[in-house]
């Protein structure tokens, strides 16, 4: 399902000013009154899926670096066919590769240190 609405970005200062002017549409009293059970029941796991804590990393993500890379057309076509966030998926594949290589390097270093 494709959303027809447009996305608008605001800075933290702009959001603070909007809240100060009373433009906040969140009913914080209702949100704060929710129990843990009510919050849990409100999550649509079928639509959102379960959170994979094994891939979670603490802290804020680093800024994304924009680069021009040369990729084979069939590789790009395959990722594009997977969905609209194909660039994010390509990054995830590269991240998995980097993490696997780091583990291999650590294992090799620990074997050589023994």
Secondary structure, DSSP 8 states (H G I E B T S, - for coil): ----S------HHHHHHHHHTT-----HHHHHH--HHHHHHH--HHHH----GGG--SS-------------HHHHHHHHHT-TTHHHHHHHHHHHHHHHHHHHHHHHHHHHH-
